[in-house]
Amino acid sequence: MKKRMFMALAVALTGVSMVVAAGNGELKIQNETSVQKVHAAEIHQIGVEPIPATGQITIEDLLAVQGGETEDPRALEGVSDPEDVPVDEASVEDTTADEYASLAIANVTNYVNVRTEPNTDSAVVGKIYDGAVAQILDVAGEDQDWFRIISGNVEGYIKAEFFIYGDAAAEVVDNYVTRYAVVIADRLNVRQDPATDAKRIGYIDNGEKVKILENDGDWLKVQYTDSKEGYVSAEYVTISEEFIYAKTIEEEQAEIAAQKALQAREQTAEQDAPEVITSITLPATTYTSNAELRQGIIEYAMQYLGNRYVHGGSSLSGGTDCSGFTCFIYAEFGYSISRTPGGQYSGAGRSISSEELQPGDIVCYSSNGGKSCTHVGLYIGDGQIIHSANSRKGVIISAVDYSPIIGMRNVID
């Protein structure tokens, strides 16, 4: 299998530029006597360290990932029976390799602007912070040194030098997952130390989340505000794993307002805003048996058949990747599992054999000879899985053995 090598490129800040070779659309690294300057406003004096120039990217390969035929989701409306849907006999190269070809991770000290056009004079539509995940949609710019990306609700242009992408990004993506404590009580105190009699520094309401710094079992150390850390009881939260994304100007303003609201709570006396932990949010639907629950999971997953694939996507309806698909499906039924293929392979439920495989179980695949888990899908029975395959195919049904299987996980029982 031909392996696409999409390595990080250093451009303006190192005196190295990318040029398009005539007639073949291939980016090459070459030194120039005159260093292309990065607009000062673009890096906001944040001291961005350039990514080492370690390889080259073929534009035709990258664009090919975005091209090809994609099933029209509208043609799949109303489909409820897996037998009514043609099985996609995808090859390993067609699915798993393509899945990561357009993955990009921001590699900056703070943030860079996302712009409406591939130049530093165009309007700013958002900001992408260090470690944020994006999907490369296109390559642009006079020297083909800009990426058109989508990350969260932001779509626009950023210089390629600010990303780790392709194979290099796939190798480190597990390091960029952030874990959050999501409150399931009506209100939960944040304390200075891991004890119920410790000083309270604030509180979190139902549905709000805070970043987890340490997991001590009964207590979680969290980042309460930008400047203050604290502890919450693990009994009254669920743990979610998420990627971070670029932010629109409006989203950033809302986040600043939310931080100010948390800081204001530090001034509220405990008796004025007592902790309430009696009301726990449970799944809306109850099931009389595990078999009924498994069927409910499959029926729910099938609603998203035909939806688009989005690297690091944060919702089933808006689009997500393979592990996001299984993670978010399970979350709807009250289960918290890892956000990455590797995390699900190593820690989602328990390992099972092929003889034990049931609808609703997670099937784990590898495209690198079993060195790591690179893809996951949800078994739906009859030798088939539903999965978010890649950016060309979206959510499809495939034969369970379309690719080398390295493990199977039972999350339910």
C-alpha positions as a Markdown table, in Angstrom:
| # | Residue | x | y | z |
|---|---|---|---|---|
| 1 | Met | 0.0 | 0.0 | 0.0 |
| 2 | Lys | 1.4 | 3.3 | -1.0 |
| 3 | Lys | 1.8 | 5.4 | 2.1 |
| 4 | Arg | 1.1 | 9.1 | 1.8 |
| 5 | Met | 3.6 | 11.2 | 3.7 |
| 6 | Phe | 2.2 | 14.5 | 4.9 |
| 7 | Met | 4.9 | 15.9 | 7.1 |
| 8 | Ala | 5.1 | 19.3 | 8.7 |
| 9 | Leu | 6.6 | 22.1 | 6.6 |
| 10 | Ala | 8.6 | 25.1 | 7.8 |
| 11 | Val | 7.9 | 28.2 | 5.6 |
| 12 | Ala | 8.3 | 31.8 | 6.3 |
| 13 | Leu | 9.9 | 31.9 | 9.7 |
| 14 | Thr | 12.8 | 29.7 | 8.7 |
| 15 | Gly | 13.8 | 31.2 | 5.4 |
| 16 | Val | 12.4 | 28.2 | 3.6 |
| 17 | Ser | 9.5 | 28.4 | 1.2 |
| 18 | Met | 7.2 | 26.1 | -0.7 |
| 19 | Val | 6.9 | 26.3 | -4.5 |
| 20 | Val | 4.8 | 24.4 | -7.0 |
| 21 | Ala | 6.8 | 22.4 | -9.5 |
| 22 | Ala | 5.6 | 23.2 | -13.0 |
| 23 | Gly | 3.1 | 20.8 | -14.4 |
| 24 | Asn | 2.9 | 18.3 | -11.5 |
| 25 | Gly | 1.3 | 20.3 | -8.6 |
| 26 | Glu | 3.9 | 19.1 | -6.1 |
| 27 | Leu | 5.1 | 21.2 | -3.2 |
| 28 | Lys | 8.9 | 21.1 | -2.7 |
| 29 | Ile | 11.1 | 22.6 | -0.1 |
| 30 | Gln | 13.8 | 25.0 | -1.3 |
| 31 | Asn | 15.9 | 27.7 | 0.3 |
| 32 | Glu | 15.6 | 31.2 | -0.9 |
| 33 | Thr | 17.9 | 34.1 | -0.4 |
| 34 | Ser | 15.0 | 36.4 | 0.5 |
| 35 | Val | 12.9 | 35.3 | 3.4 |
| 36 | Gln | 9.2 | 35.6 | 3.0 |
| 37 | Lys | 7.9 | 37.6 | 5.9 |
| 38 | Val | 4.9 | 36.7 | 8.0 |
| 39 | His | 2.6 | 39.6 | 8.7 |
| 40 | Ala | 3.3 | 40.7 | 12.3 |
| 41 | Ala | -0.4 | 40.8 | 13.1 |
| 42 | Glu | -0.8 | 37.2 | 12.1 |
| 43 | Ile | 1.3 | 35.8 | 15.0 |
| 44 | His | 0.5 | 38.5 | 17.5 |
| 45 | Gln | 4.0 | 38.5 | 18.9 |
| 46 | Ile | 3.5 | 35.1 | 20.4 |
| 47 | Gly | 6.8 | 33.6 | 19.5 |
| 48 | Val | 5.6 | 30.9 | 17.2 |
| 49 | Glu | 8.3 | 28.2 | 16.8 |
| 50 | Pro | 8.5 | 27.1 | 13.2 |
| 51 | Ile | 7.8 | 23.4 | 12.4 |
| 52 | Pro | 10.9 | 21.6 | 11.0 |
| 53 | Ala | 10.9 | 21.1 | 7.3 |
| 54 | Thr | 10.9 | 17.3 | 7.2 |
| 55 | Gly | 9.2 | 16.3 | 4.0 |
| 56 | Gln | 7.1 | 17.2 | 1.1 |
| 57 | Ile | 3.4 | 17.1 | 0.3 |
| 58 | Thr | 1.8 | 16.1 | -3.0 |
| 59 | Ile | -1.1 | 18.5 | -3.7 |
| 60 | Glu | -2.7 | 16.0 | -6.1 |
| 61 | Asp | -2.8 | 13.4 | -3.4 |
| 62 | Leu | -4.3 | 15.7 | -0.8 |
| 63 | Leu | -7.0 | 17.0 | -3.3 |
| 64 | Ala | -7.8 | 13.4 | -4.3 |
| 65 | Val | -8.7 | 12.7 | -0.7 |
| 66 | Gln | -11.4 | 15.4 | -1.0 |
| 67 | Gly | -12.6 | 14.3 | -4.4 |
| 68 | Gly | -14.2 | 11.1 | -5.6 |
| 69 | Glu | -17.8 | 10.0 | -5.2 |
| 70 | Thr | -19.7 | 10.5 | -2.0 |
| 71 | Glu | -23.0 | 9.0 | -1.3 |
| 72 | Asp | -25.8 | 11.5 | -1.2 |
| 73 | Pro | -27.2 | 11.4 | 2.4 |
| 74 | Arg | -30.6 | 12.3 | 1.0 |
| 75 | Ala | -30.7 | 9.0 | -0.9 |
| 76 | Leu | -30.5 | 7.2 | 2.4 |
| 77 | Glu | -33.4 | 8.9 | 4.2 |
| 78 | Gly | -35.9 | 6.6 | 5.7 |
| 79 | Val | -33.5 | 3.6 | 5.7 |
| 80 | Ser | -34.0 | 1.6 | 8.9 |
| 81 | Asp | -33.0 | -2.0 | 7.9 |
| 82 | Pro | -29.3 | -2.6 | 7.4 |
| 83 | Glu | -30.2 | -5.2 | 4.8 |
| 84 | Asp | -31.7 | -2.5 | 2.6 |
| 85 | Val | -28.3 | -0.8 | 2.3 |
| 86 | Pro | -25.5 | -2.0 | 0.0 |
| 87 | Val | -22.5 | -3.0 | 1.9 |
| 88 | Asp | -19.4 | -0.9 | 1.1 |
| 89 | Glu | -16.5 | -3.2 | 0.4 |
| 90 | Ala | -13.9 | -0.7 | 1.2 |
| 91 | Ser | -10.2 | -1.6 | 1.2 |
| 92 | Val | -7.8 | -0.8 | 4.0 |
| 93 | Glu | -6.1 | 1.9 | 1.9 |
| 94 | Asp | -9.4 | 3.3 | 0.7 |
| 95 | Thr | -10.6 | 3.9 | 4.2 |
| 96 | Thr | -8.0 | 4.0 | 7.0 |
| 97 | Ala | -5.2 | 5.7 | 5.0 |
| 98 | Asp | -7.5 | 8.3 | 3.6 |
| 99 | Glu | -9.1 | 8.9 | 7.0 |
| 100 | Tyr | -5.9 | 10.6 | 8.3 |
| 101 | Ala | -4.6 | 12.2 | 5.0 |
| 102 | Ser | -6.3 | 15.5 | 5.7 |
| 103 | Leu | -6.0 | 15.6 | 9.5 |
| 104 | Ala | -4.3 | 18.7 | 10.8 |
| 105 | Ile | -3.3 | 19.8 | 14.3 |
| 106 | Ala | -2.4 | 23.4 | 15.1 |
| 107 | Asn | 1.2 | 23.7 | 16.3 |
| 108 | Val | 1.6 | 27.3 | 17.7 |
| 109 | Thr | 2.6 | 28.9 | 21.0 |
| 110 | Asn | -0.8 | 30.6 | 21.4 |
| 111 | Tyr | -3.1 | 31.1 | 18.4 |
| 112 | Val | -3.2 | 32.3 | 14.8 |
| 113 | Asn | -6.0 | 33.9 | 12.9 |
| 114 | Val | -8.3 | 32.0 | 10.5 |
| 115 | Arg | -9.0 | 34.3 | 7.5 |
| 116 | Thr | -11.6 | 34.6 | 4.7 |
| 117 | Glu | -8.9 | 34.4 | 2.0 |
| 118 | Pro | -5.4 | 33.0 | 1.7 |
| 119 | Asn | -3.6 | 36.2 | 2.6 |
| 120 | Thr | -2.9 | 38.3 | 5.7 |
| 121 | Asp | -5.0 | 41.3 | 4.5 |
| 122 | Ser | -8.3 | 39.4 | 4.5 |
| 123 | Ala | -10.9 | 39.5 | 7.3 |
| 124 | Val | -10.5 | 37.3 | 10.4 |
| 125 | Val | -13.3 | 34.8 | 11.0 |
| 126 | Gly | -11.9 | 33.1 | 14.0 |
| 127 | Lys | -8.8 | 31.9 | 15.9 |
| 128 | Ile | -7.2 | 28.5 | 16.1 |
| 129 | Tyr | -5.3 | 27.7 | 19.3 |
| 130 | Asp | -2.4 | 25.3 | 19.9 |
| 131 | Gly | -3.5 | 21.7 | 19.7 |
| 132 | Ala | -6.8 | 22.4 | 18.0 |
| 133 | Val | -7.8 | 19.8 | 15.4 |
| 134 | Ala | -8.8 | 20.7 | 11.9 |
| 135 | Gln | -9.6 | 19.1 | 8.5 |
| 136 | Ile | -7.8 | 20.2 | 5.4 |
| 137 | Leu | -10.3 | 21.0 | 2.7 |
| 138 | Asp | -7.9 | 22.5 | 0.1 |
| 139 | Val | -4.5 | 23.9 | -0.6 |
| 140 | Ala | -4.4 | 27.6 | -1.7 |
| 141 | Gly | -2.3 | 30.7 | -2.0 |
| 142 | Glu | 0.0 | 32.1 | -4.7 |
| 143 | Asp | 2.7 | 29.6 | -3.5 |
| 144 | Gln | 0.3 | 26.9 | -2.5 |
| 145 | Asp | 1.4 | 27.5 | 1.1 |
| 146 | Trp | -2.0 | 28.1 | 2.7 |
| 147 | Phe | -4.6 | 25.5 | 3.8 |
| 148 | Arg | -8.4 | 26.0 | 3.7 |
| 149 | Ile | -9.5 | 24.2 | 6.8 |
| 150 | Ile | -12.6 | 23.5 | 8.8 |
| 151 | Ser | -12.4 | 23.3 | 12.6 |
| 152 | Gly | -15.5 | 23.4 | 14.8 |
| 153 | Asn | -17.7 | 26.1 | 13.4 |
| 154 | Val | -14.8 | 27.9 | 11.7 |
| 155 | Glu | -13.9 | 27.6 | 8.1 |
| 156 | Gly | -11.2 | 29.6 | 6.4 |
| 157 | Tyr | -7.5 | 29.9 | 5.5 |
| 158 | Ile | -4.3 | 29.5 | 7.6 |
| 159 | Lys | -0.7 | 29.1 | 6.5 |
| 160 | Ala | 0.4 | 25.5 | 6.3 |
| 161 | Glu | 3.4 | 26.1 | 8.5 |
| 162 | Phe | 1.2 | 26.4 | 11.5 |
| 163 | Phe | 0.1 | 22.7 | 11.4 |
| 164 | Ile | 1.3 | 19.2 | 12.0 |
| 165 | Tyr | -0.7 | 17.1 | 9.4 |
| 166 | Gly | -1.2 | 13.8 | 7.6 |
| 167 | Asp | 0.9 | 10.9 | 8.9 |
| 168 | Ala | 2.7 | 13.1 | 11.4 |
| 169 | Ala | -0.6 | 14.2 | 12.9 |
| 170 | Ala | -2.1 | 10.7 | 13.0 |
| 171 | Glu | 0.9 | 9.5 | 15.0 |
| 172 | Val | 0.3 | 12.0 | 17.8 |
| 173 | Val | -3.4 | 12.7 | 17.7 |
| 174 | Asp | -4.0 | 10.8 | 21.0 |
| 175 | Asn | -1.9 | 13.4 | 22.8 |
| 176 | Tyr | -4.3 | 16.1 | 21.9 |
| 177 | Val | -7.4 | 14.8 | 23.6 |
| 178 | Thr | -8.7 | 16.9 | 26.6 |
| 179 | Arg | -10.6 | 15.3 | 29.4 |
| 180 | Tyr | -13.5 | 17.2 | 31.0 |
| 181 | Ala | -15.7 | 16.7 | 34.1 |
| 182 | Val | -19.3 | 17.3 | 33.2 |
| 183 | Val | -21.6 | 17.9 | 36.1 |
| 184 | Ile | -24.7 | 15.6 | 36.4 |
| 185 | Ala | -25.8 | 17.0 | 39.8 |
| 186 | Asp | -27.9 | 20.2 | 39.9 |
| 187 | Arg | -25.0 | 22.0 | 41.5 |
| 188 | Leu | -21.6 | 20.8 | 42.6 |
| 189 | Asn | -19.1 | 22.6 | 44.8 |
| 190 | Val | -15.5 | 23.1 | 43.7 |
| 191 | Arg | -13.2 | 22.8 | 46.8 |
| 192 | Gln | -9.7 | 23.9 | 47.6 |
| 193 | Asp | -8.7 | 20.4 | 48.7 |
| 194 | Pro | -10.1 | 16.9 | 48.0 |
| 195 | Ala | -12.4 | 16.7 | 51.0 |
| 196 | Thr | -16.0 | 17.7 | 51.7 |
| 197 | Asp | -15.0 | 19.9 | 54.6 |
| 198 | Ala | -12.4 | 21.8 | 52.6 |
| 199 | Lys | -12.9 | 25.5 | 51.7 |
| 200 | Arg | -15.2 | 26.0 | 48.8 |
| 201 | Ile | -13.8 | 28.2 | 46.0 |
| 202 | Gly | -16.9 | 28.1 | 43.7 |
| 203 | Tyr | -19.5 | 25.9 | 42.1 |
| 204 | Ile | -20.5 | 24.4 | 38.8 |
| 205 | Asp | -24.1 | 23.9 | 37.7 |
| 206 | Asn | -25.7 | 21.0 | 35.9 |
| 207 | Gly | -24.3 | 20.4 | 32.4 |
| 208 | Glu | -21.3 | 22.7 | 32.8 |
| 209 | Lys | -17.8 | 21.2 | 32.4 |
| 210 | Val | -14.3 | 21.9 | 33.6 |
| 211 | Lys | -11.0 | 20.6 | 32.4 |
| 212 | Ile | -9.6 | 17.6 | 34.4 |
| 213 | Leu | -6.0 | 18.0 | 35.6 |
| 214 | Glu | -5.7 | 14.9 | 37.7 |
| 215 | Asn | -7.9 | 11.9 | 38.5 |
| 216 | Asp | -7.4 | 10.8 | 42.1 |
| 217 | Gly | -10.3 | 8.3 | 42.1 |
| 218 | Asp | -12.9 | 9.8 | 44.4 |
| 219 | Trp | -11.9 | 13.4 | 43.6 |
| 220 | Leu | -10.9 | 15.1 | 40.4 |
| 221 | Lys | -8.5 | 18.0 | 40.3 |
| 222 | Val | -9.9 | 20.5 | 37.8 |
| 223 | Gln | -9.1 | 23.9 | 36.2 |
| 224 | Tyr | -11.9 | 25.9 | 37.7 |
| 225 | Thr | -11.0 | 29.3 | 36.1 |
| 226 | Asp | -8.0 | 30.4 | 34.1 |
| 227 | Ser | -6.1 | 31.2 | 37.3 |
| 228 | Lys | -7.6 | 28.8 | 39.9 |
| 229 | Glu | -7.5 | 25.0 | 40.3 |
| 230 | Gly | -9.8 | 23.0 | 42.6 |
| 231 | Tyr | -11.4 | 19.6 | 43.3 |
| 232 | Val | -14.8 | 18.1 | 42.6 |
| 233 | Ser | -16.3 | 14.9 | 43.7 |
| 234 | Ala | -16.0 | 12.2 | 41.0 |
| 235 | Glu | -19.3 | 10.7 | 42.0 |
| 236 | Tyr | -21.3 | 13.6 | 40.5 |
| 237 | Val | -19.7 | 14.0 | 37.2 |
| 238 | Thr | -19.2 | 12.1 | 34.0 |
| 239 | Ile | -15.9 | 12.3 | 32.2 |
| 240 | Ser | -15.8 | 13.2 | 28.5 |
| 241 | Glu | -12.9 | 13.3 | 26.1 |
| 242 | Glu | -12.9 | 16.0 | 23.5 |
| 243 | Phe | -10.7 | 17.7 | 20.9 |
| 244 | Ile | -10.4 | 21.4 | 20.9 |
| 245 | Tyr | -11.3 | 23.4 | 17.8 |
| 246 | Ala | -10.9 | 26.8 | 16.3 |
| 247 | Lys | -13.3 | 29.5 | 17.7 |
| 248 | Thr | -15.4 | 32.0 | 16.0 |
| 249 | Ile | -15.2 | 35.6 | 17.3 |
| 250 | Glu | -18.6 | 35.1 | 18.9 |
| 251 | Glu | -17.6 | 31.8 | 20.5 |
| 252 | Glu | -14.6 | 33.4 | 22.0 |
| 253 | Gln | -16.6 | 36.3 | 23.5 |
| 254 | Ala | -19.1 | 33.8 | 25.0 |
| 255 | Glu | -16.2 | 31.8 | 26.5 |
| 256 | Ile | -14.8 | 35.0 | 28.1 |
| 257 | Ala | -18.2 | 35.8 | 29.5 |
| 258 | Ala | -18.5 | 32.3 | 31.0 |
| 259 | Gln | -15.1 | 32.6 | 32.6 |
| 260 | Lys | -16.2 | 35.9 | 34.2 |
| 261 | Ala | -19.3 | 34.2 | 35.5 |
| 262 | Leu | -17.3 | 31.4 | 37.2 |
| 263 | Gln | -15.0 | 34.0 | 38.8 |
| 264 | Ala | -18.0 | 35.9 | 40.2 |
| 265 | Arg | -19.1 | 32.7 | 41.9 |
| 266 | Glu | -16.0 | 32.8 | 44.1 |
| 267 | Gln | -17.6 | 35.7 | 45.9 |
| 268 | Thr | -20.9 | 33.9 | 46.6 |
| 269 | Ala | -21.2 | 32.5 | 50.1 |
| 270 | Glu | -21.9 | 28.7 | 50.3 |
| 271 | Gln | -25.1 | 29.2 | 52.2 |
| 272 | Asp | -26.3 | 31.6 | 49.4 |
| 273 | Ala | -25.7 | 29.0 | 46.7 |
| 274 | Pro | -25.9 | 25.6 | 48.4 |
| 275 | Glu | -24.6 | 22.4 | 46.7 |
| 276 | Val | -27.4 | 20.3 | 45.3 |
| 277 | Ile | -26.6 | 16.7 | 44.4 |
| 278 | Thr | -29.9 | 14.9 | 44.8 |
| 279 | Ser | -31.0 | 15.2 | 41.1 |
| 280 | Ile | -28.9 | 13.1 | 38.8 |
| 281 | Thr | -29.5 | 13.2 | 35.0 |
| 282 | Leu | -30.1 | 9.7 | 33.7 |
| 283 | Pro | -30.7 | 8.5 | 30.1 |
| 284 | Ala | -34.2 | 9.5 | 28.9 |
| 285 | Thr | -35.1 | 5.9 | 27.9 |
| 286 | Thr | -34.9 | 2.8 | 30.0 |
| 287 | Tyr | -34.4 | -0.7 | 28.6 |
| 288 | Thr | -35.7 | -4.0 | 30.0 |
| 289 | Ser | -32.7 | -6.0 | 28.8 |
| 290 | Asn | -29.2 | -5.7 | 27.3 |
| 291 | Ala | -30.5 | -7.1 | 24.0 |
| 292 | Glu | -33.1 | -4.3 | 23.9 |
| 293 | Leu | -30.4 | -1.7 | 24.8 |
| 294 | Arg | -28.1 | -3.0 | 22.0 |
| 295 | Gln | -30.9 | -2.8 | 19.5 |
| 296 | Gly | -31.7 | 0.8 | 20.6 |
| 297 | Ile | -28.0 | 1.7 | 20.1 |
| 298 | Ile | -28.0 | 0.3 | 16.6 |
| 299 | Glu | -31.3 | 2.0 | 15.6 |
| 300 | Tyr | -29.9 | 5.3 | 16.9 |
| 301 | Ala | -26.6 | 4.9 | 15.0 |
| 302 | Met | -28.5 | 4.1 | 11.8 |
| 303 | Gln | -30.1 | 7.5 | 11.8 |
| 304 | Tyr | -26.7 | 9.0 | 10.9 |
| 305 | Leu | -26.1 | 6.8 | 7.9 |
| 306 | Gly | -24.9 | 9.0 | 5.1 |
| 307 | Asn | -23.8 | 11.8 | 7.3 |
| 308 | Arg | -20.4 | 13.4 | 6.5 |
| 309 | Tyr | -17.0 | 12.6 | 8.0 |
| 310 | Val | -15.2 | 15.5 | 9.9 |
| 311 | His | -11.8 | 15.1 | 11.5 |
| 312 | Gly | -12.2 | 15.8 | 15.2 |
| 313 | Gly | -15.9 | 16.6 | 14.6 |
| 314 | Ser | -17.8 | 17.3 | 17.8 |
| 315 | Ser | -21.3 | 16.1 | 16.9 |
| 316 | Leu | -23.1 | 13.3 | 15.1 |
| 317 | Ser | -25.4 | 15.5 | 13.2 |
| 318 | Gly | -22.7 | 18.0 | 12.1 |
| 319 | Gly | -20.2 | 15.2 | 11.3 |
| 320 | Thr | -17.4 | 13.5 | 13.2 |
| 321 | Asp | -14.7 | 10.9 | 12.7 |
| 322 | Cys | -14.6 | 7.1 | 13.4 |
| 323 | Ser | -14.0 | 7.3 | 17.1 |
| 324 | Gly | -16.1 | 10.3 | 17.6 |
| 325 | Phe | -19.0 | 8.4 | 16.0 |
| 326 | Thr | -18.8 | 5.5 | 18.5 |
| 327 | Cys | -18.0 | 7.8 | 21.4 |
| 328 | Phe | -21.0 | 10.1 | 20.8 |
| 329 | Ile | -23.4 | 7.2 | 20.1 |
| 330 | Tyr | -22.5 | 5.6 | 23.5 |
| 331 | Ala | -22.6 | 9.0 | 25.2 |
| 332 | Glu | -26.3 | 9.3 | 24.3 |
| 333 | Phe | -26.9 | 6.1 | 26.2 |
| 334 | Gly | -25.0 | 7.1 | 29.3 |
| 335 | Tyr | -21.6 | 5.5 | 28.6 |
| 336 | Ser | -18.4 | 7.4 | 28.8 |
| 337 | Ile | -15.6 | 6.0 | 26.5 |
| 338 | Ser | -12.4 | 7.4 | 25.0 |
| 339 | Arg | -12.6 | 9.8 | 22.1 |
| 340 | Thr | -9.7 | 8.2 | 20.2 |
| 341 | Pro | -9.4 | 4.8 | 18.4 |
| 342 | Gly | -6.4 | 3.9 | 20.6 |
| 343 | Gly | -8.2 | 4.8 | 23.7 |
| 344 | Gln | -11.3 | 2.7 | 22.8 |
| 345 | Tyr | -9.1 | -0.3 | 21.8 |
| 346 | Ser | -7.3 | -0.2 | 25.1 |
| 347 | Gly | -10.0 | 0.9 | 27.5 |
| 348 | Ala | -13.6 | 0.8 | 26.3 |
| 349 | Gly | -15.4 | -2.0 | 28.2 |
| 350 | Arg | -13.7 | -5.4 | 28.0 |
| 351 | Ser | -12.0 | -7.3 | 25.3 |
| 352 | Ile | -14.0 | -10.1 | 23.6 |
| 353 | Ser | -13.5 | -12.7 | 21.0 |
| 354 | Ser | -15.2 | -12.9 | 17.6 |
| 355 | Glu | -17.5 | -15.7 | 19.0 |
| 356 | Glu | -18.8 | -13.2 | 21.6 |
| 357 | Leu | -19.4 | -10.3 | 19.2 |
| 358 | Gln | -22.9 | -8.8 | 19.5 |
| 359 | Pro | -24.6 | -5.8 | 17.9 |
| 360 | Gly | -23.5 | -2.6 | 19.6 |
| 361 | Asp | -19.9 | -3.8 | 20.3 |
| 362 | Ile | -16.9 | -1.9 | 19.0 |
| 363 | Val | -14.7 | -3.4 | 16.3 |
| 364 | Cys | -11.1 | -2.1 | 16.2 |
| 365 | Tyr | -8.9 | -2.1 | 13.1 |
| 366 | Ser | -5.2 | -1.4 | 12.2 |
| 367 | Ser | -3.8 | -0.1 | 9.0 |
| 368 | Asn | -0.1 | -0.3 | 10.2 |
| 369 | Gly | 0.3 | -4.0 | 10.8 |
| 370 | Gly | -1.2 | -4.1 | 14.3 |
| 371 | Lys | 1.1 | -1.5 | 15.7 |
| 372 | Ser | -1.8 | 0.6 | 16.8 |
| 373 | Cys | -5.6 | 0.9 | 16.5 |
| 374 | Thr | -6.3 | 3.3 | 13.6 |
| 375 | His | -10.0 | 2.9 | 13.1 |
| 376 | Val | -13.2 | 1.7 | 14.9 |
| 377 | Gly | -16.7 | 0.8 | 13.9 |
| 378 | Leu | -20.0 | -0.3 | 15.6 |
| 379 | Tyr | -21.1 | -3.9 | 14.9 |
| 380 | Ile | -24.7 | -4.0 | 13.8 |
| 381 | Gly | -25.1 | -7.8 | 13.2 |
| 382 | Asp | -25.1 | -10.0 | 10.1 |
| 383 | Gly | -21.4 | -9.5 | 9.6 |
| 384 | Gln | -21.6 | -5.7 | 9.2 |
| 385 | Ile | -20.5 | -2.5 | 10.9 |
| 386 | Ile | -21.6 | 1.1 | 10.7 |
| 387 | His | -18.7 | 3.5 | 10.8 |
| 388 | Ser | -17.6 | 7.0 | 9.9 |
| 389 | Ala | -15.2 | 5.9 | 7.2 |
| 390 | Asn | -13.4 | 8.9 | 5.7 |
| 391 | Ser | -14.0 | 12.3 | 4.2 |
| 392 | Arg | -15.0 | 10.9 | 0.9 |
| 393 | Lys | -17.5 | 8.3 | 2.1 |
| 394 | Gly | -18.9 | 9.6 | 5.4 |
| 395 | Val | -20.9 | 7.2 | 7.6 |
| 396 | Ile | -21.4 | 3.9 | 5.7 |
| 397 | Ile | -22.0 | 0.2 | 6.3 |
| 398 | Ser | -19.2 | -2.2 | 5.6 |
| 399 | Ala | -18.4 | -5.9 | 6.0 |
| 400 | Val | -17.0 | -6.4 | 9.5 |
| 401 | Asp | -13.9 | -8.0 | 8.0 |
| 402 | Tyr | -13.2 | -5.4 | 5.3 |
| 403 | Ser | -10.0 | -4.5 | 7.1 |
| 404 | Pro | -7.6 | -6.3 | 9.5 |
| 405 | Ile | -9.3 | -6.6 | 12.9 |
| 406 | Ile | -7.1 | -6.3 | 16.0 |
| 407 | Gly | -9.7 | -6.4 | 18.7 |
| 408 | Met | -13.3 | -6.2 | 19.8 |
| 409 | Arg | -14.8 | -4.4 | 22.8 |
| 410 | Asn | -18.0 | -5.1 | 24.8 |
| 411 | Val | -19.0 | -1.8 | 26.5 |
| 412 | Ile | -22.4 | -2.9 | 27.7 |
| 413 | Asp | -22.1 | -6.1 | 29.7 |
